[in-house]
């Protein structure tokens, strides 16, 4: 691939990321992405043969940002010498912050109905995130199945993020504070801590 081709691919993905942040998943049409990137409406097809492949490239960008966010949070927590349970709670908190700050991207990243069949190996991009959660679950509660527990915990986090994004959290609890619910989620999956 030439530098010009790499540049155009990068521009198309960047245009999709910007459009997603501004208008959400429903705005990610090929024509609009091409228009924002300043190319003809047929240009994306030369670099992304299907719409799903372009969406997957945009989602990969989001997974990269989420990975960086969680790695920074975990590094800071590990440097501070926090125990695995507190590190896991910190990662969950960072995950929820990312979802709140990037609602369109967060939705696209986990919309496999839109991304399936794209040919992109998003599993290899998202698996390290899962493994980090599973590792900390295993360290905090070695008696539990860390993989199953991590999936259940992530499912609860996604549900909480979605309730907040849709405005339903405020209806259910009276505000948007996720902290009490985050504590309840961690306690539900790891068991209540011996002492608070």
NORHU-V655498 format. One record per residue. N is the residue number from 0. RES is the residue in three letters. D_CENTER is the distance of its C-alpha to the mean C-alpha in whole Angstrom. Layout:
# NORHU-V655498
n->[N | N]
res->[RES | RES]
d_center->[D_CENTER | D_CENTER]
This chain:
# NORHU-V655498
n->[0 | 1 | 2 | 3 | 4 | 5 | 6 | 7 | 8 | 9 | 10 | 11 | 12 | 13 | 14 | 15 | 16 | 17 | 18 | 19 | 20 | 21 | 22 | 23 | 24 | 25 | 26 | 27 | 28 | 29 | 30 | 31 | 32 | 33 | 34 | 35 | 36 | 37 | 38 | 39 | 40 | 41 | 42 | 43 | 44 | 45 | 46 | 47 | 48 | 49 | 50 | 51 | 52 | 53 | 54 | 55 | 56 | 57 | 58 | 59 | 60 | 61 | 62 | 63 | 64 | 65 | 66 | 67 | 68 | 69 | 70 | 71 | 72 | 73 | 74 | 75 | 76 | 77 | 78 | 79 | 80 | 81 | 82 | 83 | 84 | 85 | 86 | 87 | 88 | 89 | 90 | 91 | 92 | 93 | 94 | 95 | 96 | 97 | 98 | 99 | 100 | 101 | 102 | 103 | 104 | 105 | 106 | 107 | 108 | 109 | 110 | 111 | 112 | 113 | 114 | 115 | 116 | 117 | 118 | 119 | 120 | 121 | 122 | 123 | 124 | 125 | 126 | 127 | 128 | 129 | 130 | 131 | 132 | 133 | 134 | 135 | 136 | 137 | 138 | 139 | 140 | 141 | 142 | 143 | 144 | 145 | 146 | 147 | 148 | 149 | 150 | 151 | 152 | 153 | 154 | 155 | 156 | 157 | 158 | 159 | 160 | 161 | 162 | 163 | 164 | 165 | 166 | 167 | 168 | 169 | 170 | 171 | 172 | 173 | 174 | 175 | 176 | 177 | 178 | 179 | 180 | 181 | 182 | 183 | 184 | 185 | 186 | 187 | 188 | 189 | 190 | 191 | 192 | 193 | 194 | 195]
res->[UNK | UNK | UNK | UNK | UNK | UNK | UNK | UNK | UNK | UNK | UNK | UNK | UNK | UNK | UNK | UNK | UNK | UNK | UNK | UNK | UNK | UNK | UNK | UNK | UNK | UNK | UNK | UNK | UNK | UNK | UNK | UNK | UNK | UNK | UNK | UNK | UNK | UNK | UNK | UNK | UNK | UNK | UNK | UNK | UNK | UNK | UNK | UNK | UNK | UNK | UNK | UNK | UNK | UNK | UNK | UNK | UNK | UNK | UNK | UNK | UNK | UNK | UNK | UNK | UNK | UNK | UNK | UNK | UNK | UNK | UNK | UNK | UNK | UNK | UNK | UNK | UNK | UNK | UNK | UNK | UNK | UNK | UNK | UNK | UNK | UNK | UNK | UNK | UNK | UNK | UNK | UNK | UNK | UNK | UNK | UNK | UNK | UNK | UNK | UNK | UNK | UNK | UNK | UNK | UNK | UNK | UNK | UNK | UNK | UNK | UNK | UNK | UNK | UNK | UNK | UNK | UNK | UNK | UNK | UNK | UNK | UNK | UNK | UNK | UNK | UNK | UNK | UNK | UNK | UNK | UNK | UNK | UNK | UNK | UNK | UNK | UNK | UNK | UNK | UNK | UNK | UNK | UNK | UNK | UNK | UNK | UNK | UNK | UNK | UNK | UNK | UNK | UNK | UNK | UNK | UNK | UNK | UNK | UNK | UNK | UNK | UNK | UNK | UNK | UNK | UNK | UNK | UNK | UNK | UNK | UNK | UNK | UNK | UNK | UNK | UNK | UNK | UNK | UNK | UNK | UNK | UNK | UNK | UNK | UNK | UNK | UNK | UNK | UNK | UNK | UNK | UNK | UNK | UNK | UNK | UNK]
d_center->[29 | 31 | 29 | 30 | 28 | 25 | 25 | 25 | 22 | 20 | 22 | 20 | 17 | 17 | 19 | 16 | 14 | 16 | 17 | 14 | 14 | 17 | 18 | 15 | 14 | 18 | 19 | 18 | 21 | 23 | 25 | 24 | 21 | 25 | 26 | 24 | 24 | 28 | 29 | 30 | 29 | 30 | 28 | 25 | 26 | 28 | 25 | 22 | 25 | 23 | 20 | 18 | 18 | 17 | 14 | 13 | 14 | 12 | 9 | 10 | 10 | 6 | 6 | 9 | 8 | 5 | 8 | 11 | 10 | 10 | 13 | 15 | 14 | 16 | 18 | 20 | 20 | 22 | 24 | 25 | 26 | 24 | 24 | 21 | 21 | 20 | 18 | 16 | 16 | 15 | 12 | 11 | 13 | 10 | 7 | 9 | 10 | 7 | 7 | 10 | 11 | 9 | 9 | 10 | 7 | 5 | 8 | 9 | 6 | 7 | 10 | 12 | 16 | 15 | 14 | 16 | 19 | 18 | 19 | 16 | 15 | 12 | 12 | 14 | 11 | 8 | 11 | 12 | 9 | 11 | 14 | 14 | 13 | 16 | 18 | 18 | 19 | 22 | 23 | 23 | 24 | 26 | 28 | 25 | 23 | 20 | 18 | 19 | 18 | 15 | 14 | 16 | 14 | 10 | 12 | 14 | 11 | 9 | 13 | 13 | 10 | 12 | 15 | 15 | 14 | 17 | 19 | 20 | 19 | 22 | 24 | 24 | 24 | 26 | 23 | 20 | 20 | 17 | 19 | 22 | 19 | 17 | 20 | 21 | 18 | 19 | 22 | 22 | 20 | 22 | 25 | 27 | 27 | 31 | 31 | 29]
